[in-house]
Amino acid sequence: MIKKYVLSILLFSVLTSSAKAQLIIEPQPIDAVVVENGSSSILKGPSILNNEGYFVWGGSVIKGEDGRYHMFYSRWPSGDDQDKFTDGWLTASEIAYAVSDDADHGFKFVKTVVQGQGKERRPEAWDGQSVHNPHIQRFNGTYYLYHTGSTYPGEQPRGSSGAELSRRDLIQQSQQIGVITFHSIDDLLEGNIIRSENPLLSPRTRVKDENVLNPSPKGTEAKPDNLIVVNPAVVKRRADGRYLLYFKGNLYIPNWRGVHGVAISDSPTGPFRQRDEFVFDVKDDDGKLASAEDPYVWYHEDSGFYYTVFKDFTGKITGGDPGLALMKSSDGIHWEKPDNAMFMPLSLKLKNGHTVEVNRLERPQFLIGEDGLPKVLYAACSLNPLNEKRDGSSFNVQILLKSYFYKE
């Protein structure tokens, strides 16, 4: 698992359309060590957020009015009597809150701040089963915590297209996006929040050959928001002050692959209108959209570009191995690959000089500085395959970044 060589510093460059100019991002070594955990290995240390008795997943961080750093992250119970990883994130995920005086380490759990509304005796709500994929933003002095929610729609009628779906898969096919608003961290901790009574974004099409909940009519063309909408990422467009909400949907062509779209609104709380075109639309060898998920999008003033980093399942977007891919856009709608689309491979460099290969590196979220440059990367991670695990062997890793914009 640990290699004794030193991985050379990775330079990730994006060329602008003007003369030679580069956005350079250098991931720094993290303060962590490998610890054996039964049949799994995990990382522990100041750069890692673990919670005993839980799987820990994606975390989104914002600097608060108090100067501290506030993380909102997904977690769900682990243990022999709990659902395995591949089911638990759907059936029991909640959004927890941690805080640190430092942006890149030292986060400590404080409390759970959002749960499926079934815990509040509203299992029929759109997010009655679980909440997941937190993404925090602050616009005009108000905090917006975007997230996905799921519900259990109940057993489907015999003979219907959804009748053969398991409870887990019925919940999976119910995923939609909502938002929670609050005016301060103190308000959040005291429960003074406004929660979406209805989804902020829902699928317009439900196209799948078989085993689909509430299918669209035969012959319907699948939109980017097909079957589900998840992985919210929001950015304010500089051209007109409108808000762009990026999301993932699912296509089955014939097997599952994650695709992306964008919706636009005059307000951070909607209503959002989905556009029909696919974004981050790199084609696979078969001419179909390459599978990806988990976009994070930001705008860099000096270069005049929007950038996104997301998970590439196959390496068709990075141009090499699977990992975190990088793309850019001049308008937030039409995207292109830079010369080096590999943002980060599936490995982490430790401060002790070792390099650790990881099995999962997902749900990337950034802390962006006032200069528009990424300062810290937060990612869900595991060292071992997770799907069948019940041991809580996932964690969130915080990676300090050295970023600068270089002009010749």
N, C-alpha and C positions, 0 to 999 in steps of 0.2 A: 504493500500500500504506500509506504513512504520511500521516495527515491532520494539518494544521497547527493545527487547533483544539484547544482544551482540553476534554476530556470532563468534565462536571460529576460531582462525587463522587456515587456511587450509594449510596443508603441503602436497606437491606433490612430491613423491619420485619415482626415477627410479633406479632399481638395475642393476648394470653392471654385465657382465658375470664373472668378477674376484671376489675376496673376497667381503666383504660387502662394498659397496660404494653407495652413494646416491646423486643425484642431487635434491636439495631442493629449491623450489620456493614459497615464501610467499607473496601473494598480500597484499598491505598495504591499509588502509582506504583512500578514496578520499575526496578532498575538494569540496563539492557540497551540494546543498539542493534541495528538491522537490518544484517545483513551478507549480501551476495550470495554464493551458493554454487552456481556453475554455473548450471543452469536453475532453481534454487530460491533462495528467501530464507530466512534463519534468524535467530533472535535469539542474540546472544552477550553475556556480561557476568556479573557476580557473581550475579545473580538467576536464572541459567540453568545447567542441567547438560547439557552436551554430552559425548559420547565419540567421538573420532575413529574412523571405521570401523564405527560402530554406529548403529542407530536406538535412541533413548532414549525410554522411555515412562513409565507410571505409577510414582510413587514414594510410599512411605509412611514417615513419620518419627516417631521417638520420642526423647525425652530420656533419655540413659543414666545409669547410676550414676556415671559420670565427669563429669557436667554438660555433656557434648557432645551434639550432635544427630546421630542415626544414621539414614540413609536406605537403604531397601531398594527397588530399582527394577528394572523390566523393561528388558532391552535384547537386541538380536540383531544379527548381522553385516550390514553394508551393503556395497555394491560391485557392480560390473558382473557379477561371477561369483556373486553371491548371489541368493537369492529376492527378488522384489519385496516391498514392504511388506505387502501384503494376504495374502501367503503366509508370509512370514518369521516373523511373530509366532507362528504355529502350529508351524512346523517347527523353529525354532531359538532361541526365547526362553529366556533364563536370568535369574536374579535376581542382580543385582550390589549391592554395598555401597559407600556413600560416607559421608563424615563431615565435619562442620563445627563450628566453635566458635560459630556463629551459626545461629539457626533459619531465617532467611529468605534466606540467601545464602552463597556460599563453599563449597559442597559439592564435595569432591574424591573421585574414584573410588579405592577401595582394592583390592578384589578381587571376583571372582565367588564367591558363597557357595552357590548352589544351581543345579544344571543338571538337565536331563532324565536319568533314570537310565540311559538308553542310553549316556551318556558313561562310565558305570561298568559297562558290559557287561550291563545289564539292560534291553534294549529292550522286553521284554514287560511291564514294570511299568506300572501305571496312569498314571504320569507319566514313562514311558520316553522320550517324544519331546521334550517341552519343559515348562517351568514359567513361570507368568505371573501377573499381577494380585496382587502382594504386598500384604499388609495386616498391619501390625505392631501388636500389643497387648501389654500387660503386666498380668497379674493375679496378685496375691499373691506378687510377687517373681519370677515366671517369665515369660519372653518367649514369645509365641506368634506365629509368622509364618505366617499363613494365605495360601494361594495356590491357583491352579488348575494342573492338570496335564493333559497329553494324551498319547495313545499312538497308534501306527499299528497298527490291528487286522489288517492284512494284506488282501490281495485277497479280495473276497467271492465266494461261489459264483455261478456263472452262473445267471441266472434269479431270483436273490434280489433283494429290494428295494434292497439296497446295491450291487448289481453295477455300476451305472453311475456310482457316485460316484468322483470323482478321489481320489488319495492325500491331497491337501490337505483335501478335504471329509470324508473318513473320519477324519482326525485331528481336524478341527473338531467332529465329532459325538461324539468320545470324551471331551470335557472334563468334569472332575470337580474337586472341592475337597478339599484336604488341609491339614495343618498340620505345622509344624516347631517343636519346643520346645527352649529352651536357657536356662541360668540366668544367663548374663552375656554381654556382647559378646565378651569374651576367649574364652569357651567356644566361641562361634560361629566366631570367626576361627581357632580351633585345630581345628575340626571336631567338637567335642564336642556333638553335637545328637542329638535323637530325631526321626526322620523317619517320616511315615505310611507304613506298609507297605501299607495299604489306604486308599481314599478316605474322607474324613470325611463326604462328602455325595455322593450319586449320584442321577441322575434316576429317578423312579418310573414315568414314562410316556415313551413314545417315539412320539408321534403326529405324523404328517405324511403327506400324500396319496401321495407317491411319493419315491423316492430317499432312503431312510432306513435307517440301520444298525440292525439288530435291532429292527424295528418292534413296537409293542404290538399286541395283537389288534384286529381291526376293531371299531369301536364304542366303544373306550376313550375316556373323557373326559380331555382333557389337564389335568394339574396344573400349578401354577406352575413346578415343577422338570421341565419337559418337555424332553426331548432332551439338554439340557446343564444343568450348574450351574456358574456362573462368578461373578466380581465379588464375592468374599466381603467382608462388613462385619460386625463383631462388637461388641456392646455388652452390658454387664452390666445386667440389669434391676433397678431399685431396689426394686421391690415385693417380690421374693422371692429375689434373689440369683442367679437363673438367667441363662443366657447366650442371647442372641438372635443367630442367624446369618442375615443377609440374603443373598439370592442372586438371580441372574438366570437365567431359563430362556427358551426360544424357543417362540413360537407361530407357526403358519402359517395366516393367516385372510384371504385365501389366501396373502398374501405375508408374509415374515418380519417379526416385531416382537418386541422385548425386553420381557419381563414379569418380575415379581418376587414372591418368596415369602419366608417366614421359617421357620426351624427352631429348636427350643428344646432346651437340654440343662442338666443340673445341673453340668456340667464344661466348661471351655474346649476340652477334647479329645474331647467327645462321650461317648456317642452322642447325636447330634442327631436329633430327630423333626420332620419337615416338617409344617407345617399346610397345610390344603387351600385356604384363601382366598388371593386375590391381595392384595398390599400395594401402596401407591402407585398405587391403581387408579383413575386418572383416565380417563374415557372419551373417545374420539375422536368426530368428527362422525358416524361410522357406528355409534356405540354400542358399539364395541369398544375394548379397552384401548389407550391411547396407547403408542407405542413409546418405551422409555427404557432406560438402563443405567448402571452404575457408581455405585451408592449409597454414600455415607458417612453413618453414623449416630452421633449422640452425644446425651448427656443433659445438660440444663441444670437444676441444682438450684433456682435462684431462681424460675424460671418453672414448674417441674414438668412440662416438656415434653421429649419426644424430638424431635430435628430431623434431617432428612436433606437432603443436596444431591446431585443426580445429573444425568446428561445427558438432556435432552429433545431428541429427534431432530426434532420437527416444530413445536414451539411451542404444542402443545395443553395442556401442563401449565404452562408459564410464562405463558400467556395472551397471548403475542405471538410473538416470533421464537424459533428454536431457541437453546439456550444451557443454562446450568446452572440447574436448577429447585430450589425450596425447598418442603418440606412439613413438617408437625408432627404430633405424636401424643401423647396423654396416657398411653397404655399400651404403645406400641411395636408394636401390632398394627393398630390402626385409624388411618388417616392422613387428613389433610385439607389442602387448599390454604389458605395464608394470603391476606390481601388482596393482597399483592404476592408472587407465586410466582416471579418472575424474580429469581434470585440474581445471575447474572452473564451479560451478553451475550458474544458472540464477539468480544471486543476487549480489549486490554490498554493501560493507560496507562503511559507511560515517564516517567522522571524528567526527561528533556529537554523535557517538555511535549507531545510527540507522542502520538497515539493510534494503535495498530496494530490493524487488523482481522486476525483469525486464522481459519484454515479449520477447525482442530480445537482444542477445549478439552475434555478428557475425563479420566476416571479421577480425579475430585477426591478428595483426602485432606487431612485437617486435622491440625494440631497444636492440641490442646485444652489450655487452661491449667487450673490447679487450681481456678479459679473457674467452670469449665464453659463458658468463652467461647472461640471460635475465635481463635487467634493468627496462624496462617500457613496459607495454602492452597497445596497442591502439586498441579499438574495436568500431564498430558501435553498437548503442544501442537505445532502446526505452522502455518506461515503459508500454505502452499500445499497443494493436494490431494495426498494421499499414495499412494493405492492402487497406482499403477503405478510409483512411485519405487523406486530402488535406491541413492539417494545419501545416506542417513542424515540427512535433513532434518527430523527430529523431535527434540524436546528436552523436558526437564522444567522448568517455570517455578515459582518460589517467590514468593508474593505475601503481603507483610505485611498483616495485617488490624488495623484499629482496631475493637474490639468492646466493647459495654457494654449493660447491661440497664437500661432507663430506666423508672422508675415515677413516675406523677403523684401 
